[in-house]
Amino acid sequence: MTAEPEPAPNRELPLPAGERIEALDVLRGIALFGIFIMNMPGFTHSLFTPPSPPEGGVDGWIIVLRELLFAGKFNLMFGLLFGVGFSLQLGRLEAARPGGGATWVYARRLAVLLAIGLVHAVLLWNGDVLVVYAVLGFALLALRRVPDRVLLVLIVLCLLYPAVSDALRTKLLSFETETVAAFEYQDFEASNDAAFGHGSFADAALETARVFAWGYSSPLGLFSYAAFYVQMSTGILFGAVVGRRRWVERLPALRAPMHRAQLGALGLALCGGALWFAFGGPASEADGGTIAASLARTVGRAALMAFYALSILRLLEHPVAVRLLRPFSFAGRMPLTNYLLQTLMASFIFYGWGLGYWGHATPRLEVSLAVGLFVVVQLPLSAWWLSRFKYGPVEYVWRRLTYGRLST
């Protein structure tokens, strides 16, 4: 990309770098970090391989701590930030076009995101979340005029959904469906090992497309995707409420409420985690205990995510913390580029078309790689890139296709 002359001021363009809210960029960067830690196992072995139970020692503790501290929390945080960004961006577009048209501009933005997500999900990695965000973004457009109380009711329903779906699983999925799925899982595990572990780039892409098609066409695949869509909806809907109420812009005036909310979120997270283990945790069976465990786990995850976000925002009140966390803001300013880069780095290390370490990673190696690649590669690379350009490379393409001419 070469530098172009600055365009005339245009409020339809995305928010200029100088007007960004740095706290949101820091949160977004930290969310990317947590997501990478949780996604790394999906690159090291088949997603259809049952997770190994903790066996004690360092790896056993890593599995437990990864589940307790990371699983579901950072996807929710990223979803919350997506919802906040939706409210801020759509509000800005509506102010720029009071006569109408803002909805179509934002719909174009979501359509481009959906296209990028489909390429990623169909050809590169079947753990993609971009398609989910784009689809839920269209849902937010449909809900943009409903009052906050409707969104809050939807959030409550999303939190209840996992427990209800667990209770109704045997009614929604027949024994025959579960039996067929068990054989399909075995087939996918073997074909994943062959294509991802030993195949060429083309073999891996074809296998990724095959898994994607199964996920959106089979009963069990749709059941699993429904749970994931609902989980992401929780964070996105809450983020939309936060954005509507302009809490982010009023952070200095909300210090006391933030402190109370932080303590409340921590207490709820601890209670949820304790109840989840009390009712059986990961080993619970499909009975009444599982329903209670599922509800405790879902609420506990959301509460811990809120505690993380509030804690980071309160840390950013201190100059030392601002300096330490600023590198995350650079990663958070180009989240789409960094998310796709994580796929490329991890698949190169583990897939057969790359270094071929598929099936050989321990939990400690998975976490170490995620931390090392993010800190050593992505943080400095993001800072270097943004010292030369205003947008990340994929963000530039996304915004160019959405808004037209941009400055670099």
Secondary structure by P-SEA (a helix, b strand, c coil): cccccccccccccccccccccaaaaaaaaaaaaaaaaaaccccccccccccccccccaaaaaaaaaaacccaaaaaaaaaaaaaaaaaaaaaaaaaccccaaaaaaaaaaaaaaaaaaaaaaccccccaaaaaaaaaaaaaaaccccaaaaaaaaaaaaaaaaaaaaaccccccaaaaaaaaaaaaaaaaaaaaacccccaaaaaaaaaaaaaaaaccaaaaaaaaaaaaaaaaaaaaaaaaaaacccccccccaaaaaaaaaaaaaaaaaaaaaaaaaccccccccaaaaaaaaaaaaaaaaaaaaaaaaaaaaaccaaaaaaaaaaaaaaacaaaaaaaaaaaaaaacccccccccccccaaaaaaaaaaaaaaccaaaaaaaaacccccaaaaaaaaaacccccc
